Amino acid sequence: MTTIAFIGLGNMGIGMATNLAKAGYDVRAMDLSEDAVANAVKAGCKAAKTTKDAVGEADIVVTMLPAGKHVRTVYMGEDGVFAHAKKGALFIDSSTIDVPTARDVISQAEEKGFSMIDAPVSGGVGGAAGGTLTFMCGGKKTAYDQAKPVLDHMGKNVFHAGEAGNGQVAKVCNNMLLGIHMIGTCEAFNLAEKLGLDAQTFYDISSTASGQNWSMTSYCPAPGPVPTAPSNKDYAPGFAAGMMLKDLRLAQDAASTARAATPLGAQAEALYALMESAGKDGLDFSGVMKLIKGSL
C-alpha cells in the first residue's frame, strides 16, 4: 500500500486528505491544529504528531500550506521534510505561493535527490470535498507522471503546465482573471438594477449573450439567479475574499517581477483590499457585490 504524508489540513486540505484515504491510500495526516488532525482521523487518516512521523515512511508527501514562508519551513527547515523523507520520495506542494519560492524549493528538493512538483488548485472547498479540483502542475514531466494518479483521486482536471513554478503561474493568472470577471459582473448587475432591470431578467439575457462568464452562470454575485451561489447564503464563503486578495497580491508581485502591465489586476487588488480594510474579507469573494452596491 502506498503511504502518503499529508501536511496542512485546513479548509482545502481536509477534503483532499479525506479523498486520498477513501481511495485506499495509507494517509498520515499532520497539522498544527489538533482538531484538524482529529477530523482527518475520523475520515480514515492516521495521525502524525511530528514531521518525522508523517514523512519518515511516506512514498509521497502532499502539502497544502498558507504561504511561501510556510512551504520553505516545512520542507527546508532543520526538522523539515527534506531532513526526514525517505530516499526517492515524491513531493507535491498544492499551496498557492509565489513563483520564486516554488522554483527554489523544487530546485533544492531535486538537488537532494527527491522529485517534486508544484500543484496549486482551483475549485474551492466544495471541489476539495467532492474530489473535483483542477490541478495546475509545474515540474519535470517524470515527476508529474508519478503524481498524476494521486492527483486524479482529488481532482477532475489535472494539467501539466511545464517547468517548475509554472503551476503557480497558471494559478495566479487564472485567479487574477477570475477576480476581474467577478468585479465586472457585479458592476453589470448593479447597473442593471439601478436602471430598473431585475437580476433574473438580466441574467436570462446576458447568460446567453456576449457578456456570459463563469462568475455569472456558476457563481452569480446577485442573489436569485443561481440558487447554489454564495450570494443566496448571505455570501458565506466558498472561496473567501481574503483568499482572492492573497492571489491578487501574488499576481501583482509576479507582474512587477515580469514587468507586465496588469492595470485591471491592480484595480481588482485594490477593491478586495477595501473589503479587507472593512473587516469583510471573510465573506465569499463574490461578496465584492456588497462593496460595489455600497452596502458592505
TORLUM-511151 format. One record per residue: z, x, y of N, C-alpha, C in turn. Coordinates in steps of 0.05 Angstrom, whole numbers, plus 5000, padded with zeros to 4 digits. Example, Ala and Ser with C-alpha at 12.3 -4.5 7.8 and 13.67 -1.06 7.14 Angstrom:
515652644886515652464910515652644934;514252574955514352734979515752585001;
This chain:
500050174976500050005000500050175025;498350115044498250265069500650195086;501950405096504250375114503450405143;504250215160503550225188506150225204;506350415222508550405242507550255266;509050065276508249915300510449945320;509750075342511750135364510949985389;512749805397512349645421511849355414;514049195413513948925403514448715425;512948755447513148565469511548315463;510848165484509447915480506847935464;505548165468503048205453503648335426;505248545426505748705402506948545379;508648345385509948195363507848045347;505947925361503847775347502047955331;501448185342499748375328501048485303;503548565306505048665283505348455261;505848205270506147985251503547945234;501247965247498747925233498248155213;499148395220498848615201500648575176;503048475181504848415159503648195141;502547995154501347775139498947865122;497648075132495248185118496048355094;498648405090499648545067500348835072;500248925097501049205103504049225103;505049465097507849535099508349625128;509349445145509549485173512449565181;512749805192515349905202515349855232;517049665241517049575269519249705285;518549795309520449935327520149845356;522349795369522349725397525149775408;525249815435527949855447529649605446;528349375444529749115442530449055413;533049025408533948955381532948675373;532848495393531948225388528948225379;527448395392524548415385524248515357;525748705349525648815322526548595302;528648455309529548235291527448025287;525947965308523847765306521547875288;521048135290518948255273519748245244;522348295239523348285211523048005200;523647805216523247525207520347465200;518547615213515747565209514547735186;516347885173515448035149515348335152;516048445176516148735180518748855171;518949115170521349255165522349395190;524949395194526049505219526149815218;525449935240525650225243527350285267;529450445264531250495287530350725304;528950915291528151155306525151205302;524051375319521151435316520651565288;522451735280522151865254522151655231;523951455233524051245213521451095213;520251045236517850885238515451035228;515051285236512451415232512551615209;514951695199515051915180513451875155;513151625146511651575122509151405128;508551365153506351185161503651315158;501751175148498951255147497551215173;498551005187497350925213499650855232;499350935257501250865278499850705299;500850465305499750295326501850275348;501050315373502850285395501750085416;503749935427503049735448505249765469;504649925490506750015508505949935537;507949935555507449825582505549995600;505850265599504350425618503850705606;502250865621501451125612503851305607;505851295624508251465622509651415595;509651165587510951095562509351195538;506651185540504951285519505451585516;505551735538506052025537508652085523;510751935531513451985520513451925490;512451695482512551615454510951805436;508651895446507052075429507852375432;508252455457508452745462511252835467;513152655468515952735473517152905451;519353025457520653205437521253065411;521952805413522552655389520352445384;517952505392515752315392514152305366;512052155367510352115344509152375334;508152545352506952795343508952965327;511452945334513553115322514153015293;513752765287514652655262512552535244;510052495254508052365238507152555216;506352435193505452595171502552695176;501852905162499253025165497052815159;494952805176492752635171493052345180;495352285194495752015203493751935225;493151685226491351565246493051425267;492451475293493951345315492051155329;493050915335491650715350493350625373;492550695398494150605421492750365434;494050135433492949895444494049825472;495550005483496649975510494349975530;494649845553492749865575493850065595;492550295597493650515613491350645628;492050845644489950985660488251155641;485751185649483851335633484651625628;485451775649486152055644488452095623;490451915624492551935604491551885576;489851685573488751615547487251855536;485551975552483952205543485652445537;487752495553489452725548491052695522;492252455518493852415493492052445469;489752335470487952345447487152635442;486552785463485853075460488153225447;490653165457492953305445493353235416;492852985409493052895381491053045363;488653065373486553195357487153495354;488253615375488953905372491153945351;492753735346494853765326493953665299;491453595296490353525270490353225264;491053055284491052775279488452645289;487852405279485752245290486952025308;485551965330486751765349484551625365;484951365370483251225388484951075408;483751015431484950825450483650555444;485250345442484150085434485549855449;485249855476486449635491485149365484;486549145490485748885481485248685503;483748485497483548245515483948005497;485147795509485547555494488347425498;490147575511492747465517494547415494;496847295500498847245479497847065457;496246865465495146685445493346835426;491747015436489847175420491347365401;493647475411495247655395496447495371;497547265377498747105356496746995336;494346925347492346805330490546995316;490847255322489047455310486247445320;485847365345483147325356482647515380;484147725382483747915404481048045404;480248145427477948325429479048605433;478248795416479049075419476749245430;477349405450475449585462476349865456;474850005439475850255428474250495438;475850705444474650955452475651175434;473951365427474651585410472451655390;472951845374470851935354470151705335;467651695328466651475310468151475284;468851715274470251725248472951595250;474351645273476951525277476751215280;474651135295474150845298473650715272;472050845255471350725229473850695212;475750885214478250865199479950635210;479850595236481650395249480550115246;477950075244476849815246477949615225;478249685200479349495181482049385189;483649555201486349475211486049285235;484349365254483849205278482748935271;481148915250479948665242482048455235;484448545227486548355220488048255245;487548385268488848305293486948185313;484348225308482348145328479848015316;478447865332476047735324473547905331;473848065353471648235362472648515366;471348705353472248985354469749155362;469949295384467749455394468449745397;466449915391466750205396465250255423;466750345443465650385470464750665475;465250845455464351125459466751315459;466551515476468551735475471351645482;473251825477476051775483476351675511;477951465515478551355541476651135549;474351105535472450905542473350625536;475250595518476450335514477850245539;479350425551480750365576478750305599;476550455599474450395619473450115617;472750035592471849765587473949555595;476449605589478549415595478949375625;479149595640479749555668477349435683;474849505674472549395687472349095681;472849025655472748745648474848585663;477248685665479348535678479048525709;477848735720477248715749475248485753;473248465736471348245738472647975734;474447965715475947715710477547625734;478947825746480547755770478847655793;476547775797474647695818473647415812;472847365787471847105779473946885783;476446945776478546745778479046675807;479146875825479546815853477246655864;474746725858472446575867472546285857;473346255832473445985820475645815834;477845935840479945795855478945715883;477645895897476645835923474645595922;472945595902470945375899472245105894;474245095876475644845870477244755895;478444945909479944865933478144755955;475844885959474044795979472944515972;472244485946471244225937473244005943;475844055937477943855941478143785971;478143995987478543946016476143796028;473843816015471443676025471143406011;473143325995473143055984472043025956;471543245942470443235915472643305895;473343125877475543165858474843385838;476943495826476643735808474943665784;475343435772473843365748470843345753;470243215775467343185782466043445788;467543615804466443885809466044045784;468044025766467944165740465544075724;465143815722462943705707460243805717;460043835743457543925755457244235752;459244375762458944665763459044805736;460444685717460544805690457844795675;456044635686453344625674451244735694;452144855715450344965736450845265738;449645385758449645675760452445795767;454345635775457045735780458845755756;457745675733459345675708460345955702;462945975694464046235685466446175667;467446375654469646345635472146245648;472746335672475146255687475145955692;472745845695472445555699472545395673;470945475653470645305630472745345608;474045575607476045625587478845635598;479145675624481745735635482045615663;480845385667480545265693483145275710;483045385734485545415750486245155765;484444955764485144695776486144515754;488444385758489544215737487643985731;487443915705485843685697483643755678;481443895687479043915671479344045643;481044245641481344385615484244345606;484744155588487544085581489244315572;488044515558489644735547490244955568;489144945591489445155611492245155623;493245395631495945415642496345245667;494145175681494345005705495544735699;495344645674496444395665499344425655;500344665656503044715647504644855669;504044785694505344895717504945205718;502645295708501845575708503745755693;504845645671506445815653504546025642;505446275640503646495635502546515606;499946545604498646645580498046935585;497146995610496747265619497847265648;500047395651501547375677500047515700;500447405724499347525748500147815751;502547875743503548155745501948345727;501048245704499448405686496648435697;495548225709492948245722493148455745;495248445761495648635782495648925772;497048965750497149225737494349325731;492749155719490049225711488249275735;488649115756487049155781487749415794;490349495793491149755804489949975788;489949955762488650155745485650175752;484349945757481549955763481050095790;482850045809482450165836483050475834;484950555818485450835814482950965801;481850835781479450945768477050955787;476750745804474550735823474850965843;477251015852477751235870476951505858;477751545833477051795819474051825816;472751595809469851605804468151585830;469551535852468251495878466251265876;467151045864465550805861466550595881;464750455894465450245913466049995898;468549885902469349635889470749465910;469449375931470749225952471948965943;470548815925471748565915474048625896;473948835881476248915865478648975882;478149115904480349185922481548925934;479848735942480848485953482448325932;481448325907482948195886485648315882;485848575882488448715880490248625903;489248615927490948535950492048255947;490348065937491247795934493447765912;493047905890495047895869497648045878;497348245895499648375906501348185923;499947995937501347795952503047615934;502047555910503647405891506147565882;505747825878508047995871510047995894;509148025918510948035941512547775944;511247545936512547285938514347235914;514447425895516147385872514947185852;512247145853510946955836509147085816;509447345811507747485793508347415763;510347255758510947165731509246925724;507946795744506146575738503646685724;502246505711499646585699497846685721;495946865714494146975735492446755748;492046535734490546305746492246175768;494846235769496546135790495946245817;493946425819492946505845491846265860;491246055845490445805858492445705878;495045735871497145655889497145815915;496446075913496246245936493846155954;491646095941489246005955489745745970;491245565957491845305968494045305989;495445535991497645566010500145426000;500445405973502845265962504445445944;504145705947505545895930508545895935;
